[in-house]
């Protein structure tokens, strides 16, 4: 599988009850296909979510009224948030989702992160670290959430000849 999904606090059951399992799975696979070995992931990430129906016509992407803070995607009371630049986005991403959950806008959230970390890290696998951090962040982060860890490879850069 191109990514690893970790469900916390019943997020998988919420997605199932909303009849969104295939939609979520298809979206996550499409994001992988669109971003694998690309250099500029941000705009491609937004385009992929738009093409899969997560960015328009199904509710507001706004996290806070009157502010420019927005989720990457939103559909049927489920928000998608993510960043592939650094694993440490986990804190910001979870906070952004928790705000929507506390305001009653979200039933669950999906957070997409890079699985890559420094080879010198003493913390073991990324999935083990996620599990420990979710436990450590409770009760501050208490919402049901799915975290997807991606290995998107290294960007392929054209050589000096343009090929």
DRENDO-1510 file (C-alpha; in Angstrom, 1 decimal, always signed):
<recs>
REC; n; res; u; v; w
REC; 1; UNK; +0.0; +0.0; +0.0 .
REC; 2; UNK; +1.4; +3.4; -0.9 .
REC; 3; UNK; +0.4; +4.9; +2.5 .
REC; 4; UNK; -0.3; +3.6; +6.0 .
REC; 5; UNK; -3.7; +4.5; +7.6 .
REC; 6; UNK; -3.9; +4.7; +11.4 .
REC; 7; UNK; -7.4; +5.2; +12.9 .
REC; 8; UNK; -8.0; +6.7; +16.4 .
REC; 9; UNK; -11.0; +7.0; +18.6 .
REC; 10; UNK; -13.4; +5.3; +16.1 .
REC; 11; UNK; -12.7; +7.5; +13.1 .
REC; 12; UNK; -12.9; +4.4; +10.8 .
REC; 13; UNK; -16.4; +3.7; +12.1 .
REC; 14; UNK; -17.5; +7.3; +11.5 .
REC; 15; UNK; -16.3; +7.1; +7.9 .
REC; 16; UNK; -18.0; +3.8; +7.4 .
REC; 17; UNK; -21.3; +5.1; +8.9 .
REC; 18; UNK; -21.1; +8.1; +6.5 .
REC; 19; UNK; -20.7; +5.7; +3.6 .
REC; 20; UNK; -17.4; +7.3; +2.6 .
REC; 21; UNK; -15.0; +4.4; +2.8 .
REC; 22; UNK; -14.5; +4.1; -1.0 .
REC; 23; UNK; -14.5; +7.9; -1.4 .
REC; 24; UNK; -11.8; +8.3; +1.2 .
REC; 25; UNK; -9.7; +5.4; +0.0 .
REC; 26; UNK; -10.0; +6.6; -3.6 .
REC; 27; UNK; -9.0; +10.1; -2.6 .
REC; 28; UNK; -6.0; +9.0; -0.6 .
REC; 29; UNK; -4.8; +6.8; -3.5 .
REC; 30; UNK; -5.3; +9.6; -5.9 .
REC; 31; UNK; -3.3; +12.0; -3.7 .
REC; 32; UNK; -0.4; +9.4; -3.7 .
REC; 33; UNK; -0.5; +9.0; -7.5 .
REC; 34; UNK; -0.6; +12.8; -8.0 .
REC; 35; UNK; +2.3; +13.6; -5.6 .
REC; 36; UNK; +4.6; +10.6; -5.9 .
REC; 37; UNK; +8.2; +11.9; -6.7 .
REC; 38; UNK; +7.0; +15.5; -7.3 .
REC; 39; UNK; +8.8; +18.5; -6.1 .
REC; 40; UNK; +6.0; +21.1; -5.6 .
REC; 41; UNK; +3.4; +19.2; -3.7 .
REC; 42; UNK; +1.2; +21.9; -2.2 .
REC; 43; UNK; -0.7; +23.0; -5.4 .
REC; 44; UNK; -0.9; +19.4; -6.7 .
REC; 45; UNK; -2.4; +18.4; -3.3 .
REC; 46; UNK; -5.1; +21.0; -3.6 .
REC; 47; UNK; -5.8; +20.1; -7.2 .
REC; 48; UNK; -6.1; +16.4; -6.3 .
REC; 49; UNK; -8.6; +17.2; -3.5 .
REC; 50; UNK; -10.5; +19.5; -5.8 .
REC; 51; UNK; -10.8; +16.8; -8.5 .
REC; 52; UNK; -12.1; +14.3; -5.9 .
REC; 53; UNK; -14.8; +16.8; -4.7 .
REC; 54; UNK; -13.3; +17.8; -1.4 .
REC; 55; UNK; -12.8; +21.6; -2.1 .
REC; 56; UNK; -16.0; +22.9; -3.5 .
REC; 57; UNK; -19.8; +22.9; -3.2 .
REC; 58; UNK; -19.9; +20.6; -0.1 .
REC; 59; UNK; -19.4; +23.1; +2.7 .
REC; 60; UNK; -17.0; +25.7; +3.9 .
REC; 61; UNK; -13.3; +25.1; +4.1 .
REC; 62; UNK; -13.1; +27.9; +6.7 .
REC; 63; UNK; -11.8; +26.8; +10.1 .
REC; 64; UNK; -12.6; +30.2; +11.9 .
REC; 65; UNK; -15.1; +32.7; +10.7 .
REC; 66; UNK; -13.6; +35.9; +9.4 .
REC; 67; UNK; -10.1; +34.4; +9.2 .
REC; 68; UNK; -8.2; +32.9; +6.3 .
REC; 69; UNK; -7.4; +29.6; +8.0 .
REC; 70; UNK; -8.8; +26.8; +5.8 .
REC; 71; UNK; -8.8; +23.0; +5.7 .
REC; 72; UNK; -7.3; +21.4; +2.6 .
REC; 73; UNK; -10.6; +19.6; +2.0 .
REC; 74; UNK; -14.1; +19.1; +3.5 .
REC; 75; UNK; -17.0; +16.8; +2.7 .
REC; 76; UNK; -19.9; +15.5; +4.7 .
REC; 77; UNK; -18.6; +16.8; +8.1 .
REC; 78; UNK; -15.1; +15.2; +7.4 .
REC; 79; UNK; -12.1; +17.5; +6.9 .
REC; 80; UNK; -8.8; +16.6; +5.3 .
REC; 81; UNK; -5.7; +18.4; +6.4 .
REC; 82; UNK; -2.1; +17.7; +5.6 .
REC; 83; UNK; +1.5; +18.6; +4.8 .
REC; 84; UNK; +4.2; +16.6; +3.2 .
REC; 85; UNK; +7.1; +18.9; +4.1 .
REC; 86; UNK; +7.7; +17.7; +7.7 .
REC; 87; UNK; +6.2; +15.2; +10.0 .
REC; 88; UNK; +6.1; +17.9; +12.7 .
REC; 89; UNK; +3.0; +19.3; +11.0 .
REC; 90; UNK; +1.2; +16.7; +13.1 .
REC; 91; UNK; +0.7; +19.3; +15.9 .
REC; 92; UNK; -0.7; +22.0; +13.6 .
REC; 93; UNK; -2.8; +19.6; +11.6 .
REC; 94; UNK; -4.4; +18.1; +14.7 .
REC; 95; UNK; -5.1; +21.5; +16.2 .
REC; 96; UNK; -6.7; +22.7; +13.0 .
REC; 97; UNK; -9.0; +19.6; +12.9 .
REC; 98; UNK; -9.7; +19.8; +16.7 .
REC; 99; UNK; -11.0; +23.3; +16.3 .
REC; 100; UNK; -13.6; +22.1; +13.8 .
REC; 101; UNK; -14.5; +19.2; +16.0 .
REC; 102; UNK; -15.0; +21.3; +19.1 .
REC; 103; UNK; -17.2; +23.8; +17.1 .
REC; 104; UNK; -19.4; +20.9; +16.0 .
REC; 105; UNK; -18.5; +21.3; +12.3 .
REC; 106; UNK; -16.5; +18.0; +12.0 .
REC; 107; UNK; -17.4; +14.5; +13.1 .
REC; 108; UNK; -13.9; +13.3; +12.2 .
REC; 109; UNK; -10.8; +14.4; +10.4 .
REC; 110; UNK; -8.1; +12.9; +8.2 .
REC; 111; UNK; -4.5; +14.1; +8.5 .
REC; 112; UNK; -2.0; +13.3; +5.8 .
REC; 113; UNK; +1.7; +13.5; +6.7 .
REC; 114; UNK; +5.0; +12.4; +5.4 .
REC; 115; UNK; +6.4; +9.2; +6.9 .
REC; 116; UNK; +9.9; +10.3; +6.3 .
REC; 117; UNK; +12.0; +11.4; +9.3 .
REC; 118; UNK; +15.7; +11.7; +9.9 .
REC; 119; UNK; +17.6; +8.4; +9.8 .
REC; 120; UNK; +19.2; +9.6; +13.1 .
REC; 121; UNK; +15.9; +9.7; +15.0 .
REC; 122; UNK; +15.8; +7.7; +18.2 .
REC; 123; UNK; +12.0; +7.2; +18.1 .
REC; 124; UNK; +11.7; +4.1; +15.9 .
REC; 125; UNK; +9.0; +3.8; +13.2 .
REC; 126; UNK; +6.8; +6.7; +12.3 .
REC; 127; UNK; +3.6; +4.8; +12.9 .
REC; 128; UNK; +4.7; +3.9; +16.4 .
REC; 129; UNK; +5.6; +7.5; +17.1 .
REC; 130; UNK; +2.1; +8.7; +15.8 .
REC; 131; UNK; +0.4; +6.2; +18.2 .
REC; 132; UNK; +2.4; +7.5; +21.2 .
REC; 133; UNK; +1.8; +11.1; +20.3 .
REC; 134; UNK; -1.9; +10.7; +19.9 .
REC; 135; UNK; -1.9; +9.2; +23.4 .
REC; 136; UNK; +0.3; +12.0; +24.8 .
REC; 137; UNK; -1.8; +14.7; +23.3 .
REC; 138; UNK; -5.0; +13.6; +25.0 .
REC; 139; UNK; -7.1; +15.3; +26.3 .
REC; 140; UNK; -6.0; +18.4; +24.3 .
REC; 141; UNK; -6.6; +16.5; +21.1 .
REC; 142; UNK; -9.6; +14.3; +21.8 .
REC; 143; UNK; -11.3; +14.0; +18.4 .
REC; 144; UNK; -11.7; +10.8; +16.2 .
REC; 145; UNK; -9.0; +11.1; +13.6 .
REC; 146; UNK; -7.4; +9.1; +10.8 .
REC; 147; UNK; -3.7; +9.7; +10.2 .
REC; 148; UNK; -2.2; +8.7; +6.8 .
REC; 149; UNK; +1.6; +8.4; +6.5 .
REC; 150; UNK; +2.9; +8.7; +3.0 .
REC; 151; UNK; +6.3; +7.8; +1.5 .
REC; 152; UNK; +6.2; +9.9; -1.7 .
REC; 153; UNK; +9.7; +9.1; -2.8 .
REC; 154; UNK; +12.3; +11.6; -3.8 .
REC; 155; UNK; +11.5; +14.2; -6.4 .
REC; 156; UNK; +12.8; +13.5; -9.8 .
REC; 157; UNK; +14.6; +16.6; -11.1 .
REC; 158; UNK; +15.4; +17.1; -14.8 .
REC; 159; UNK; +19.1; +16.9; -15.6 .
REC; 160; UNK; +21.0; +19.9; -17.0 .
REC; 161; UNK; +20.1; +18.9; -20.5 .
REC; 162; UNK; +16.4; +19.2; -19.6 .
REC; 163; UNK; +15.7; +15.4; -19.8 .
</recs>
